[in-house]
Amino acid sequence: MQSSFKLEVKLMYREFMKIIYKKDPSKRLELLQRTRDEFKAGAKIPRKDIIAVDYAFNQANRQLYQLKQGNIVSMTTYTPKSNRK
């Protein structure tokens, strides 16, 4: 049985995909790749780091809300200098 949080993340991913496939085909590939990369990065966050997990989940919710608004065509993510490689 899956935890309710895992289920929420899967439902959020599906929601992202539904919205992205309704976007302009010229920007769709960029949005798909960015979304996949963000979810893969989120999957690498240790489960015990609750603050980081919560931050990533809330950030994804904000991006999902913005995509639903209809005027967003691409996404970017702010990376603090301390986390850049």
Backbone hydrogen bonds in HBPLUS format (Angstrom, degrees):
<---DONOR---> <-ACCEPTOR-->    atom                        ^
c    i                          cat <-CA-CA->   ^        H-A-AA   ^      H-
h    n   atom  resd res      DA  || num        DHA   H-A  angle D-A-AA Bond
n    s   type  num  typ     dist DA aas  dist angle  dist       angle   num
A0007-LEU N   A0003-SER O   3.17 MM   4  6.46 158.8  2.22 149.0 154.9     1
A0008-GLU N   A0004-SER O   2.94 MM   4  6.17 150.7  2.03 141.9 149.8     2
A0009-VAL N   A0005-PHE O   2.95 MM   4  6.26 155.2  2.01 152.0 158.3     3
A0010-LYS N   A0006-LYS O   2.99 MM   4  6.25 159.9  2.03 149.6 154.8     4
A0011-LEU N   A0007-LEU O   2.93 MM   4  6.15 159.5  1.97 149.8 155.5     5
A0012-MET N   A0008-GLU O   2.89 MM   4  6.08 150.5  1.98 143.9 152.4     6
A0013-TYR N   A0009-VAL O   2.92 MM   4  6.18 154.9  1.99 148.5 155.0     7
A0014-ARG N   A0010-LYS O   3.01 MM   4  6.29 160.6  2.04 149.2 153.9     8
A0015-GLU N   A0011-LEU O   2.96 MM   4  6.18 151.6  2.04 142.7 150.7     9
A0016-PHE N   A0012-MET O   2.91 MM   4  6.24 154.6  1.98 150.2 156.7    10
A0017-MET N   A0013-TYR O   2.99 MM   4  6.33 162.0  2.03 152.0 156.3    11
A0018-LYS N   A0014-ARG O   2.95 MM   4  6.21 159.5  1.99 151.9 157.1    12
A0019-ILE N   A0015-GLU O   3.09 MM   4  6.28 163.8  2.12 150.3 154.1    13
A0020-ILE N   A0016-PHE O   2.87 MM   4  6.04 164.4  1.89 157.0 162.0    14
A0021-TYR N   A0017-MET O   3.03 MM   4  6.11 161.9  2.06 150.6 154.3    15
A0022-LYS N   A0019-ILE O   3.07 MM   3  5.29 151.3  2.16 104.3 113.3    16
A0023-LYS N   A0020-ILE O   2.98 MM   3  5.22 158.4  2.03 109.9 117.0    17
A0027-LYS N   A0024-ASP O   3.02 MM   3  5.67 145.2  2.14 120.1 128.7    18
A0028-ARG N   A0024-ASP O   3.07 MM   4  6.06 126.9  2.36 146.8 160.4    19
A0031-LEU N   A0027-LYS O   3.13 MM   4  6.39 163.4  2.16 156.2 161.0    20
A0032-LEU N   A0028-ARG O   2.83 MM   4  6.05 160.8  1.86 157.5 163.2    21
A0033-GLN N   A0029-LEU O   2.97 MM   4  6.13 168.8  1.98 150.9 153.8    22
A0034-ARG N   A0030-GLU O   3.00 MM   4  6.11 162.5  2.03 147.9 153.2    23
A0035-THR N   A0031-LEU O   2.94 MM   4  6.05 160.0  1.98 147.4 152.9    24
A0036-ARG N   A0032-LEU O   2.95 MM   4  6.15 166.4  1.97 154.2 157.8    25
A0037-ASP N   A0033-GLN O   2.92 MM   4  6.08 161.3  1.95 149.2 154.6    26
A0038-GLU N   A0034-ARG O   2.95 MM   4  6.14 157.6  2.00 147.1 153.2    27
A0039-PHE N   A0035-THR O   3.01 MM   4  6.25 161.3  2.05 153.4 157.8    28
A0040-LYS N   A0036-ARG O   2.93 MM   4  6.12 153.9  2.00 148.4 156.0    29
A0041-ALA N   A0037-ASP O   2.92 MM   4  6.13 156.6  1.98 147.8 154.2    30
A0042-GLY N   A0038-GLU O   2.93 MM   4  6.14 151.9  2.01 142.8 151.0    31
A0043-ALA N   A0039-PHE O   2.95 MM   4  6.14 140.0  2.11 139.0 149.3    32
A0044-LYS N   A0041-ALA O   3.17 MM   3  5.34 143.4  2.31 100.3 110.6    33
A0045-ILE N   A0042-GLY O   3.23 MM   3  5.44 161.2  2.27 105.3 111.1    34
A0049-ASP N   A0046-PRO O   3.06 MM   3  5.50 156.8  2.12 112.9 120.0    35
A0053-VAL N   A0049-ASP O   3.04 MM   4  6.31 161.2  2.08 155.7 161.7    36
A0054-ASP N   A0050-ILE O   2.88 MM   4  5.95 165.4  1.90 149.1 153.4    37
A0055-TYR N   A0051-ILE O   2.92 MM   4  6.07 157.8  1.97 147.0 153.5    38
A0056-ALA N   A0052-ALA O   2.96 MM   4  6.12 165.9  1.98 148.8 152.3    39
A0057-PHE N   A0053-VAL O   2.95 MM   4  6.12 159.4  1.99 151.0 157.0    40
A0058-ASN N   A0054-ASP O   2.94 MM   4  6.11 163.1  1.97 150.8 155.1    41
A0059-GLN N   A0055-TYR O   2.88 MM   4  6.05 155.3  1.94 150.2 157.6    42
A0060-ALA N   A0056-ALA O   2.97 MM   4  6.15 156.4  2.03 145.0 151.1    43
A0061-ASN N   A0057-PHE O   2.98 MM   4  6.27 151.0  2.06 143.9 152.2    44
A0062-ARG N   A0058-ASN O   3.00 MM   4  6.29 153.2  2.07 145.8 152.3    45
A0063-GLN N   A0059-GLN O   3.00 MM   4  6.30 160.2  2.04 150.5 155.7    46
A0064-LEU N   A0060-ALA O   2.86 MM   4  6.03 155.0  1.92 149.0 156.2    47
A0065-TYR N   A0061-ASN O   2.96 MM   4  6.15 159.0  2.00 146.3 151.8    48
A0066-GLN N   A0062-ARG O   2.98 MM   4  6.26 157.6  2.03 148.0 154.0    49
A0067-LEU N   A0063-GLN O   2.92 MM   4  6.16 155.5  1.98 147.6 154.1    50
A0068-LYS N   A0064-LEU O   2.98 MM   4  6.22 149.8  2.08 147.4 155.6    51
A0069-GLN N   A0066-GLN O   3.15 MM   3  5.22 136.9  2.35  96.7 108.5    52
A0070-GLY N   A0067-LEU O   3.26 MM   3  5.78 152.7  2.34 110.4 116.8    53
A0083-ASN N   A0080-PRO O   2.97 MM   3  5.52 152.4  2.04 116.1 124.1    54
A0084-ARG N   A0081-LYS O   3.36 MM   3  5.29 152.8  2.44  98.7 106.3    55
